[in-house]
Amino acid sequence: MKKLLSILLALLLCLEMCPPAALGANETLTTTLNFTNVGEGEGQTHAQGPGYTWEEDDGGYKLTLNGIRMNVTAFAPSALTTAIFLPGDRPITIELIGKNQISSAGSAIDTPYVPKGTENHPPITVIGGGELSGDINNSLIMAYGDLNIEGCTLKAASPGEGIFCPKGNLAIKNSKVEIASGGNNASAIHASEGGITITNSEIKTSCEEYYAISAMEDLRISGGTIWASSNWADENAPTTTISCSNLSIRDGAKVTSLGNASFGIYAAEGATFSLSEITAVGTMTAVFSPGGLSIEGLALIEPSGGIVDSQFIRESDNSFATSVKLSSVTLNVPAEPLLCTYGETTRVTLTTTPAIESAVEIYNGQTKMAEGNLNEEITIDTS
């Protein structure tokens, strides 16, 4: 009997040492976590539960999601239609640990609307090496202030907006994001009044009838891989897969924009492509930048013989190019300077990676000495 009591006491001690969230790690929550109403009373959301912890943190709030599972079809009255409803009065940090899964008849994570001009919208920062995936009818995350996503994985399938910032800016850094949006007027990634910055991230978006990636202000892409697709086609108005005011693609980014939209890439106020790899397809034109198109350190691989003008990329016959590929080109030249002796003919071969056709002219001062194409022999006659 004493031995049995000792075993029971040991088990109780072990349970006391376990955090409350861990005790129900496999439990699926079915009602809204409303963090605007936290407490132990009836109808309130507890500060700690299966797969989550809520706490005040340095003048803001911190929500830790550690293996949470939610399947929410019934919503708290003040929380609209969302699985997790966050307060809008202080900055919030969300830390993702492990795999977190939310199914919701509305959004996965939402914040209250604050009328424009009344108060600022505190930022939300999502960090941690974990993952949040959602099977939802609206947004995976809707943030009225700035939304910063760093070092985590987000996945969602939704007929609504995937990641949505109605008022603020969106920044995604060192993260993996996969969003499939299947609804009308719903972007996979959208900042309706602000800008978007994507740094060294892997982004895959698809959209049925709206922009795959859209920013009212600037869209800045640095490094990483971006794949965007939209089936948005409208006989009465132009449509686009990637849309913004100013677009910058730099630092080795690989950007692919495909689908049935009129424009693969549209930048109203200007676009700069620098030392990156860009593929775009549009039914009217692949790339359109009314404010100006600048290409730095890139070669036009497709279409063959294509022309880069101030706003578009054109075919060799001057029509709009509907399929475009640009890439950086490495010239393989001799390490030592080339010397030509008068009276002799010296043959020089300049090759490129990848091989492209591009006209080359060689001058001695103002005098043209030779001409030809890259990736073929060029003869310089020095007689």
C-alpha positions as CSV (number, residue, x, y, z in Angstrom):
1,M,0.0,0.0,0.0
2,K,2.8,2.4,0.9
3,K,4.5,1.6,-2.4
4,L,1.3,2.4,-4.3
5,L,0.9,5.7,-2.4
6,S,4.5,6.6,-3.3
7,I,3.8,6.0,-7.0
8,L,0.7,8.1,-6.9
9,L,2.5,11.0,-5.2
10,A,5.2,10.8,-7.8
11,L,2.7,11.0,-10.6
12,L,1.0,14.0,-9.0
13,L,4.3,15.8,-8.6
14,C,5.0,15.2,-12.3
15,L,1.6,16.6,-13.3
16,E,2.2,19.7,-11.2
17,M,5.5,20.4,-13.1
18,C,3.7,20.2,-16.5
19,P,2.4,23.6,-17.9
20,P,-1.4,23.6,-18.3
21,A,-1.1,24.0,-22.1
22,A,0.9,20.8,-22.3
23,L,-1.8,18.8,-20.4
24,G,-4.3,19.3,-23.3
25,A,-1.9,19.4,-26.2
26,N,-4.0,17.1,-28.3
27,E,-7.3,18.8,-27.5
28,T,-9.1,20.7,-30.3
29,L,-10.6,24.0,-29.4
30,T,-14.0,24.7,-31.0
31,T,-14.8,28.3,-29.8
32,T,-13.1,31.7,-30.3
33,L,-10.1,32.7,-28.2
34,N,-11.1,36.3,-27.5
35,F,-8.1,38.0,-26.0
36,T,-10.0,41.3,-25.6
37,N,-11.8,39.5,-22.7
38,V,-9.2,37.6,-20.7
39,G,-10.1,36.1,-17.3
40,E,-11.3,33.1,-15.4
41,G,-15.0,34.1,-15.3
42,E,-17.8,32.5,-17.4
43,G,-17.5,33.4,-21.0
44,Q,-14.0,34.8,-20.7
45,T,-10.9,33.4,-22.4
46,H,-8.3,31.9,-20.1
47,A,-4.7,33.3,-20.3
48,Q,-3.5,29.7,-20.7
49,G,-5.0,26.7,-22.4
50,P,-4.3,23.8,-24.7
51,G,-1.5,24.9,-27.1
52,Y,-1.4,28.5,-26.2
53,T,-0.3,31.1,-23.6
54,W,-1.3,34.8,-23.4
55,E,0.7,37.3,-21.4
56,E,1.6,41.0,-21.1
57,D,5.1,41.6,-22.4
58,D,7.1,44.9,-22.2
59,G,4.2,47.2,-22.8
60,G,2.5,44.9,-25.2
61,Y,1.1,41.4,-25.4
62,K,2.6,38.1,-26.3
63,L,0.7,35.1,-27.7
64,T,2.6,31.8,-27.8
65,L,1.1,29.1,-30.0
66,N,2.7,25.7,-29.3
67,G,0.9,23.0,-31.2
68,I,-2.6,24.6,-31.0
69,R,-5.4,22.9,-32.8
70,M,-8.7,24.7,-33.5
71,N,-11.8,24.0,-35.4
72,V,-14.1,27.0,-34.9
73,T,-17.6,27.4,-36.3
74,A,-19.1,29.1,-33.3
75,F,-17.8,32.6,-32.5
76,A,-17.8,34.8,-29.5
77,P,-20.4,37.7,-30.0
78,S,-17.8,40.5,-29.8
79,A,-15.2,38.7,-31.8
80,L,-16.9,38.7,-35.1
81,T,-16.0,35.6,-37.1
82,T,-12.5,34.6,-36.2
83,A,-10.8,31.8,-34.3
84,I,-8.3,34.1,-32.5
85,F,-9.4,37.7,-31.8
86,L,-6.6,40.1,-30.7
87,P,-6.9,43.4,-28.9
88,G,-5.9,46.5,-30.9
89,D,-4.6,48.8,-28.1
90,R,-0.9,47.6,-27.8
91,P,1.8,45.9,-30.0
92,I,1.4,42.1,-30.1
93,T,4.1,39.4,-30.6
94,I,3.0,36.0,-31.8
95,E,5.5,33.2,-31.3
96,L,5.0,30.0,-33.3
97,I,6.4,26.8,-31.8
98,G,5.9,23.5,-33.6
99,K,2.9,22.9,-35.9
100,N,-0.2,24.9,-35.3
101,Q,-3.5,24.2,-37.2
102,I,-6.6,26.4,-37.3
103,S,-9.8,25.6,-39.2
104,S,-12.3,28.4,-39.1
105,A,-15.5,29.5,-40.7
106,G,-14.1,33.0,-40.7
107,S,-10.5,34.2,-40.2
108,A,-7.7,32.4,-38.2
109,I,-6.3,35.6,-36.5
110,D,-8.0,39.0,-36.6
111,T,-7.8,42.3,-34.8
112,P,-10.6,45.0,-34.2
113,Y,-11.1,47.7,-36.7
114,V,-10.0,51.2,-35.5
115,P,-11.5,54.0,-37.6
116,K,-8.9,55.8,-39.6
117,G,-7.7,59.0,-38.0
118,T,-8.8,58.1,-34.4
119,E,-5.9,56.0,-33.1
120,N,-2.8,54.4,-34.5
121,H,-2.9,50.7,-35.2
122,P,-0.2,48.9,-33.1
123,P,1.9,46.4,-35.0
124,I,1.8,42.6,-34.9
125,T,5.0,40.6,-35.2
126,V,5.0,36.9,-35.9
127,I,8.2,35.1,-35.0
128,G,9.6,31.7,-34.1
129,G,10.7,28.7,-36.1
130,G,7.2,27.1,-36.0
131,E,4.4,26.8,-38.5
132,L,0.8,28.1,-38.7
133,S,-1.5,26.5,-41.2
134,G,-5.2,27.4,-41.8
135,D,-8.2,25.9,-43.6
136,I,-10.3,29.1,-43.4
137,N,-13.0,31.1,-45.1
138,N,-11.4,34.5,-44.7
139,S,-7.9,35.6,-43.7
140,L,-5.1,33.6,-42.1
141,I,-4.0,36.8,-40.5
142,M,-5.7,40.2,-40.7
143,A,-3.8,43.1,-39.1
144,Y,-4.9,46.7,-39.3
145,G,-1.5,47.9,-38.2
146,D,1.9,46.9,-39.6
147,L,2.4,43.2,-39.8
148,N,5.9,41.7,-39.5
149,I,6.6,38.1,-40.2
150,E,10.1,36.7,-39.5
151,G,11.6,33.2,-39.5
152,C,8.4,31.2,-39.6
153,T,6.1,29.2,-41.9
154,L,2.6,30.2,-42.9
155,K,0.2,28.2,-45.0
156,A,-3.4,28.7,-45.9
157,A,-6.2,27.7,-48.3
158,S,-9.0,30.2,-48.3
159,P,-11.7,31.7,-50.5
160,G,-10.8,35.0,-48.8
161,E,-7.7,37.2,-48.3
162,G,-4.7,35.1,-47.2
163,I,-2.5,37.7,-45.4
164,F,-4.3,41.0,-45.3
165,C,-3.2,44.4,-44.1
166,P,-6.1,46.9,-44.6
167,K,-4.2,49.9,-43.2
168,G,-0.6,49.1,-42.5
169,N,2.6,47.8,-44.1
170,L,3.6,44.1,-44.5
171,A,7.1,42.8,-44.0
172,I,8.1,39.2,-44.6
173,K,11.7,38.1,-43.8
174,N,13.4,34.8,-43.8
175,S,10.1,33.0,-43.9
176,K,8.1,30.5,-46.0
177,V,4.6,31.5,-47.0
178,E,2.1,29.4,-49.1
179,I,-1.3,31.0,-49.7
180,A,-4.0,29.7,-52.1
181,S,-6.9,32.1,-52.4
182,G,-10.0,30.8,-54.3
183,G,-12.5,33.7,-53.9
184,N,-13.6,36.8,-55.7
185,N,-11.9,40.1,-55.0
186,A,-9.6,38.4,-52.5
187,S,-5.8,38.6,-52.9
188,A,-3.4,36.0,-51.5
189,I,-1.2,38.7,-50.0
190,H,-2.6,42.2,-49.9
191,A,-1.7,45.6,-48.3
192,S,-4.7,47.8,-49.4
193,E,-3.2,51.1,-48.2
194,G,0.5,50.3,-47.4
195,G,3.5,48.6,-48.9
196,I,5.0,45.2,-48.9
197,T,8.7,44.2,-48.3
198,I,9.8,40.6,-48.9
199,T,13.4,39.7,-47.9
200,N,15.1,36.3,-48.4
201,S,11.8,34.4,-48.3
202,E,10.1,31.6,-50.2
203,I,6.7,32.8,-51.3
204,K,4.1,30.8,-53.2
205,T,0.7,32.3,-54.0
206,S,-2.2,31.5,-56.2
207,C,-5.4,33.4,-56.7
208,E,-8.5,32.7,-58.7
209,E,-10.0,36.1,-59.4
210,Y,-7.8,38.8,-58.0
211,Y,-4.2,39.9,-57.5
212,A,-1.9,37.2,-56.2
213,I,0.3,39.9,-54.5
214,S,-0.9,43.5,-54.3
215,A,0.3,46.6,-52.5
216,M,-1.1,50.1,-52.8
217,E,2.3,51.5,-52.1
218,D,5.8,50.0,-52.8
219,L,6.6,46.3,-53.3
220,R,10.2,45.6,-52.5
221,I,11.6,42.1,-53.1
222,S,15.2,41.3,-52.1
223,G,16.6,37.8,-52.5
224,G,14.5,34.7,-52.1
225,T,12.0,33.0,-54.4
226,I,8.6,34.4,-55.3
227,W,6.0,32.4,-57.3
228,A,2.7,34.1,-58.0
229,S,-0.2,32.9,-60.2
230,S,-3.6,34.4,-60.9
231,N,-6.5,33.2,-63.1
232,W,-8.1,36.6,-62.9
233,A,-9.5,37.5,-66.3
234,D,-12.0,40.3,-67.0
235,E,-13.3,41.2,-70.5
236,N,-14.2,44.7,-69.3
237,A,-11.0,45.8,-67.5
238,P,-7.3,45.0,-67.3
239,T,-6.2,42.6,-64.5
240,T,-2.8,41.8,-63.1
241,T,-1.0,39.1,-61.1
242,I,1.5,41.3,-59.2
243,S,0.4,44.9,-58.7
244,C,1.9,47.9,-56.8
245,S,2.9,51.6,-57.1
246,N,6.7,51.2,-57.2
247,L,8.4,47.8,-57.7
248,S,11.9,46.8,-56.8
249,I,13.3,43.4,-57.4
250,R,17.0,43.0,-56.4
251,D,19.8,40.9,-54.9
252,G,19.3,37.7,-56.7
253,A,15.6,37.3,-56.2
254,K,13.8,34.8,-58.4
255,V,10.4,36.1,-59.3
256,T,7.8,34.2,-61.4
257,S,4.4,35.7,-62.2
258,L,2.1,33.5,-64.3
259,G,-1.6,33.1,-65.1
260,N,-4.5,34.5,-67.1
261,A,-4.3,38.1,-66.0
262,S,-3.8,40.9,-68.5
263,F,-0.5,41.9,-66.9
264,G,2.0,39.6,-65.2
265,I,3.6,42.5,-63.4
266,Y,2.2,46.0,-63.1
267,A,3.9,48.9,-61.4
268,A,2.1,52.1,-61.7
269,E,4.8,54.5,-60.7
270,G,8.0,52.7,-61.8
271,A,9.8,49.4,-61.7
272,T,13.5,48.5,-61.2
273,F,14.8,45.0,-61.9
274,S,18.4,44.5,-60.8
275,L,20.7,41.4,-60.7
276,S,17.8,39.0,-60.4
277,E,15.8,36.4,-62.4
278,I,12.3,37.4,-63.5
279,T,9.7,35.4,-65.5
280,A,6.4,37.0,-66.3
281,V,3.3,36.1,-68.4
282,G,0.3,38.3,-69.2
283,T,-2.4,38.0,-71.8
284,M,-1.9,41.6,-72.9
285,T,1.7,42.3,-71.9
286,A,4.0,40.5,-69.4
287,V,5.4,43.7,-67.8
288,F,3.8,47.1,-67.7
289,S,5.2,50.1,-65.8
290,P,3.7,53.4,-66.8
291,G,6.0,55.3,-64.5
292,G,9.2,53.9,-66.1
293,L,11.0,50.6,-66.4
294,S,14.7,50.3,-65.4
295,I,16.8,47.1,-65.9
296,E,20.2,46.9,-64.2
297,G,22.7,44.1,-64.9
298,L,20.1,41.9,-66.6
299,A,19.8,40.5,-70.1
300,L,16.5,39.9,-71.9
301,I,16.6,36.1,-72.5
302,E,13.0,35.9,-73.8
303,P,11.6,36.9,-76.2
304,S,14.5,36.5,-78.6
305,G,15.3,39.8,-80.2
306,G,13.0,41.6,-77.7
307,I,13.2,45.2,-76.9
308,V,13.1,46.9,-73.5
309,D,11.5,50.3,-73.8
310,S,10.5,52.9,-71.2
311,Q,7.3,51.1,-70.0
312,F,7.0,47.7,-71.7
313,I,9.1,44.8,-73.0
314,R,8.3,44.3,-76.7
315,E,8.8,41.6,-79.3
316,S,11.2,42.1,-82.1
317,D,8.3,43.3,-84.3
318,N,7.5,46.0,-81.6
319,S,4.3,44.2,-80.4
320,F,3.9,43.7,-76.6
321,A,5.7,40.7,-75.3
322,T,3.2,38.4,-73.4
323,S,6.0,36.1,-72.1
324,V,9.2,37.5,-70.7
325,K,12.4,36.2,-69.0
326,L,15.2,38.3,-67.7
327,S,18.3,37.1,-66.0
328,S,21.8,38.2,-65.1
329,V,24.5,37.3,-67.5
330,T,28.1,36.4,-66.8
331,L,30.7,37.3,-69.4
332,N,33.6,34.8,-69.5
333,V,36.6,37.0,-70.5
334,P,40.3,36.3,-70.3
335,A,42.0,37.1,-67.0
336,E,44.8,38.9,-68.9
337,P,44.1,42.0,-71.1
338,L,43.8,41.2,-74.8
339,L,46.7,42.5,-76.9
340,C,46.4,43.2,-80.6
341,T,49.5,43.7,-82.8
342,Y,49.1,45.8,-85.9
343,G,49.4,43.9,-89.1
344,E,48.0,40.7,-87.5
345,T,44.4,39.4,-87.1
346,T,43.5,38.4,-83.6
347,R,40.5,36.3,-82.9
348,V,38.7,36.9,-79.6
349,T,35.9,34.7,-78.3
350,L,33.6,36.1,-75.6
351,T,31.1,33.6,-74.2
352,T,28.1,34.2,-71.9
353,T,26.2,32.1,-69.4
354,P,23.5,31.5,-70.2
355,A,24.0,31.7,-74.0
356,I,22.0,34.6,-75.5
357,E,22.0,36.5,-78.7
358,S,23.1,40.1,-78.2
359,A,24.8,42.5,-80.6
360,V,28.4,43.6,-79.7
361,E,30.4,46.4,-81.1
362,I,34.1,46.9,-80.3
363,Y,35.7,50.3,-80.6
364,N,39.2,51.8,-80.5
365,G,38.4,55.3,-79.4
366,Q,35.7,56.5,-81.8
367,T,36.6,53.9,-84.5
368,K,34.5,50.7,-84.6
369,M,36.9,47.8,-84.9
370,A,34.6,44.9,-85.0
371,E,31.0,43.7,-84.5
372,G,29.2,40.5,-83.9
373,N,27.2,38.6,-81.3
374,L,28.0,37.3,-77.8
375,N,28.7,33.6,-77.6
376,E,30.4,33.6,-81.0
377,E,33.8,34.5,-82.4
378,I,34.4,38.2,-83.0
379,T,37.2,39.0,-85.4
380,I,39.2,42.2,-84.9
381,D,41.0,43.3,-88.0
382,T,44.1,45.3,-87.0
383,S,45.7,45.4,-90.4
